[in-house]
Amino acid sequence: MKKIRFLVLFGFVFLSFDLAAQCEIKNKVQADGSMAYFFEPKVFYTTASKSLKINIVTDKEHYFIALLPTPFPEKKEGKKIKDDLIMHLANNKTYKLTHYDTQYRDNDSIMQVLYLMDANDVADFSNYEAVTAEINMQGTEFIRAYNFKLHKGAIMKQLQCFLKKED
């Protein structure tokens, strides 16, 4: 009986550490002096030649979905990306996120495209898994719909962490 109690207690402790690790929010001071809060990007799509990572970024007022494609175009071509992102969630609804910015970071070794989430859609994104993204990134091979197989709940979980911290 003591062994079972120990295993149950150990399971709860392990689970609580896992949940705490999922809400590990990082921050970075932007060039304009404002603070950006984010999570490590999660892989949503991957093949031998391509991958797409996604994470949530916020300034505590607005929420953005950040896409990090690999491979990505050189800066001259990448700055032409202006189309909006179309996301399909598990609630069978379609959402349009406005293109906000295309950034090259870490000496141009990472490209990040930010899409602004409509404030009215934040609740749905925090309650339903991501299913598909329709992306038009001119100058890349990323001009199609991506059906997510990996970490479909990452956007939802990251938003839940941000919203929980703000309460």
Contacts in CASP RR format, 6 or more apart in sequence:
PFRMAT RR
TARGET T0000
AUTHOR 0000-0000-0000
METHOD contacts of the structure
MODEL  1
MKKIRFLVLFGFVFLSFDLAAQCEIKNKVQADGSMAYFFEPKVFYTTASK
SLKINIVTDKEHYFIALLPTPFPEKKEGKKIKDDLIMHLANNKTYKLTHY
DTQYRDNDSIMQVLYLMDANDVADFSNYEAVTAEINMQGTEFIRAYNFKL
HKGAIMKQLQCFLKKED
22 157 0 8 1.000
22 161 0 8 1.000
23 161 0 8 1.000
23 164 0 8 1.000
23 165 0 8 1.000
24 39 0 8 1.000
24 40 0 8 1.000
25 37 0 8 1.000
25 38 0 8 1.000
25 39 0 8 1.000
25 161 0 8 1.000
25 162 0 8 1.000
25 165 0 8 1.000
26 37 0 8 1.000
26 38 0 8 1.000
26 39 0 8 1.000
26 40 0 8 1.000
27 35 0 8 1.000
27 36 0 8 1.000
27 37 0 8 1.000
27 38 0 8 1.000
28 35 0 8 1.000
28 36 0 8 1.000
28 38 0 8 1.000
29 35 0 8 1.000
29 36 0 8 1.000
30 36 0 8 1.000
34 59 0 8 1.000
35 59 0 8 1.000
35 60 0 8 1.000
36 57 0 8 1.000
36 58 0 8 1.000
36 59 0 8 1.000
37 57 0 8 1.000
37 58 0 8 1.000
37 59 0 8 1.000
37 60 0 8 1.000
37 162 0 8 1.000
38 55 0 8 1.000
38 56 0 8 1.000
38 57 0 8 1.000
38 58 0 8 1.000
38 66 0 8 1.000
39 55 0 8 1.000
39 56 0 8 1.000
39 154 0 8 1.000
39 158 0 8 1.000
39 161 0 8 1.000
40 55 0 8 1.000
41 53 0 8 1.000
41 54 0 8 1.000
41 55 0 8 1.000
41 66 0 8 1.000
41 68 0 8 1.000
42 53 0 8 1.000
42 54 0 8 1.000
42 55 0 8 1.000
42 150 0 8 1.000
42 151 0 8 1.000
42 154 0 8 1.000
43 51 0 8 1.000
43 52 0 8 1.000
43 53 0 8 1.000
43 150 0 8 1.000
43 151 0 8 1.000
44 52 0 8 1.000
44 53 0 8 1.000
44 54 0 8 1.000
44 130 0 8 1.000
44 133 0 8 1.000
44 146 0 8 1.000
44 148 0 8 1.000
44 149 0 8 1.000
44 150 0 8 1.000
44 151 0 8 1.000
44 152 0 8 1.000
44 154 0 8 1.000
45 51 0 8 1.000
45 52 0 8 1.000
45 146 0 8 1.000
45 147 0 8 1.000
45 148 0 8 1.000
45 149 0 8 1.000
45 150 0 8 1.000
46 52 0 8 1.000
46 150 0 8 1.000
49 71 0 8 1.000
50 69 0 8 1.000
50 70 0 8 1.000
50 71 0 8 1.000
50 141 0 8 1.000
50 142 0 8 1.000
51 69 0 8 1.000
51 70 0 8 1.000
52 67 0 8 1.000
52 68 0 8 1.000
52 69 0 8 1.000
52 70 0 8 1.000
52 133 0 8 1.000
52 135 0 8 1.000
52 142 0 8 1.000
52 146 0 8 1.000
53 67 0 8 1.000
53 68 0 8 1.000
53 69 0 8 1.000
53 70 0 8 1.000
54 65 0 8 1.000
54 66 0 8 1.000
54 67 0 8 1.000
54 68 0 8 1.000
54 130 0 8 1.000
54 133 0 8 1.000
54 151 0 8 1.000
54 154 0 8 1.000
54 155 0 8 1.000
55 65 0 8 1.000
55 66 0 8 1.000
55 68 0 8 1.000
55 154 0 8 1.000
55 158 0 8 1.000
56 63 0 8 1.000
56 64 0 8 1.000
56 65 0 8 1.000
56 66 0 8 1.000
56 155 0 8 1.000
56 158 0 8 1.000
56 159 0 8 1.000
56 162 0 8 1.000
57 63 0 8 1.000
57 64 0 8 1.000
57 65 0 8 1.000
57 66 0 8 1.000
57 114 0 8 1.000
58 64 0 8 1.000
58 162 0 8 1.000
60 166 0 8 1.000
62 116 0 8 1.000
62 117 0 8 1.000
62 119 0 8 1.000
63 116 0 8 1.000
63 117 0 8 1.000
63 122 0 8 1.000
63 125 0 8 1.000
63 159 0 8 1.000
63 162 0 8 1.000
64 100 0 8 1.000
64 114 0 8 1.000
64 115 0 8 1.000
64 116 0 8 1.000
64 117 0 8 1.000
65 85 0 8 1.000
65 87 0 8 1.000
65 97 0 8 1.000
65 114 0 8 1.000
65 115 0 8 1.000
65 117 0 8 1.000
65 155 0 8 1.000
66 112 0 8 1.000
66 113 0 8 1.000
66 114 0 8 1.000
66 115 0 8 1.000
67 85 0 8 1.000
67 112 0 8 1.000
67 113 0 8 1.000
67 115 0 8 1.000
67 133 0 8 1.000
67 135 0 8 1.000
68 110 0 8 1.000
68 111 0 8 1.000
68 112 0 8 1.000
68 113 0 8 1.000
69 111 0 8 1.000
69 113 0 8 1.000
69 137 0 8 1.000
69 140 0 8 1.000
69 142 0 8 1.000
71 140 0 8 1.000
71 141 0 8 1.000
72 78 0 8 1.000
72 111 0 8 1.000
72 137 0 8 1.000
72 140 0 8 1.000
73 111 0 8 1.000
73 137 0 8 1.000
73 138 0 8 1.000
73 139 0 8 1.000
73 140 0 8 1.000
75 104 0 8 1.000
75 108 0 8 1.000
77 138 0 8 1.000
77 139 0 8 1.000
77 140 0 8 1.000
78 102 0 8 1.000
78 111 0 8 1.000
78 137 0 8 1.000
78 138 0 8 1.000
78 139 0 8 1.000
78 140 0 8 1.000
79 102 0 8 1.000
80 138 0 8 1.000
80 139 0 8 1.000
81 99 0 8 1.000
81 102 0 8 1.000
81 113 0 8 1.000
81 136 0 8 1.000
81 137 0 8 1.000
81 138 0 8 1.000
82 99 0 8 1.000
83 99 0 8 1.000
83 135 0 8 1.000
83 136 0 8 1.000
83 137 0 8 1.000
83 138 0 8 1.000
84 96 0 8 1.000
84 97 0 8 1.000
84 98 0 8 1.000
84 99 0 8 1.000
84 115 0 8 1.000
85 96 0 8 1.000
85 97 0 8 1.000
85 99 0 8 1.000
85 115 0 8 1.000
85 133 0 8 1.000
85 134 0 8 1.000
85 135 0 8 1.000
86 94 0 8 1.000
86 95 0 8 1.000
86 96 0 8 1.000
86 97 0 8 1.000
86 133 0 8 1.000
86 134 0 8 1.000
86 135 0 8 1.000
87 94 0 8 1.000
87 95 0 8 1.000
87 97 0 8 1.000
87 125 0 8 1.000
87 130 0 8 1.000
87 132 0 8 1.000
87 133 0 8 1.000
87 134 0 8 1.000
88 94 0 8 1.000
88 95 0 8 1.000
88 130 0 8 1.000
88 131 0 8 1.000
88 132 0 8 1.000
88 133 0 8 1.000
88 134 0 8 1.000
89 95 0 8 1.000
89 124 0 8 1.000
89 125 0 8 1.000
89 128 0 8 1.000
89 129 0 8 1.000
89 130 0 8 1.000
89 131 0 8 1.000
90 128 0 8 1.000
90 129 0 8 1.000
90 130 0 8 1.000
90 131 0 8 1.000
90 152 0 8 1.000
91 124 0 8 1.000
91 127 0 8 1.000
91 128 0 8 1.000
93 124 0 8 1.000
95 117 0 8 1.000
95 118 0 8 1.000
95 121 0 8 1.000
95 124 0 8 1.000
95 125 0 8 1.000
96 118 0 8 1.000
97 115 0 8 1.000
97 116 0 8 1.000
97 117 0 8 1.000
97 118 0 8 1.000
98 115 0 8 1.000
98 116 0 8 1.000
98 118 0 8 1.000
99 113 0 8 1.000
99 114 0 8 1.000
99 115 0 8 1.000
99 116 0 8 1.000
100 114 0 8 1.000
100 115 0 8 1.000
100 116 0 8 1.000
101 113 0 8 1.000
101 114 0 8 1.000
102 111 0 8 1.000
102 112 0 8 1.000
102 113 0 8 1.000
102 114 0 8 1.000
103 111 0 8 1.000
103 112 0 8 1.000
103 113 0 8 1.000
103 114 0 8 1.000
104 110 0 8 1.000
104 111 0 8 1.000
104 112 0 8 1.000
105 111 0 8 1.000
105 112 0 8 1.000
113 137 0 8 1.000
117 125 0 8 1.000
122 159 0 8 1.000
122 163 0 8 1.000
125 155 0 8 1.000
125 156 0 8 1.000
125 159 0 8 1.000
126 156 0 8 1.000
126 159 0 8 1.000
126 160 0 8 1.000
126 163 0 8 1.000
127 156 0 8 1.000
128 156 0 8 1.000
129 152 0 8 1.000
129 153 0 8 1.000
129 155 0 8 1.000
129 156 0 8 1.000
130 148 0 8 1.000
130 152 0 8 1.000
130 153 0 8 1.000
130 154 0 8 1.000
130 155 0 8 1.000
130 156 0 8 1.000
131 147 0 8 1.000
131 148 0 8 1.000
131 152 0 8 1.000
132 145 0 8 1.000
132 146 0 8 1.000
132 147 0 8 1.000
132 148 0 8 1.000
133 145 0 8 1.000
133 146 0 8 1.000
133 148 0 8 1.000
134 144 0 8 1.000
134 145 0 8 1.000
134 146 0 8 1.000
135 142 0 8 1.000
135 143 0 8 1.000
135 144 0 8 1.000
135 145 0 8 1.000
135 146 0 8 1.000
136 143 0 8 1.000
137 143 0 8 1.000
END
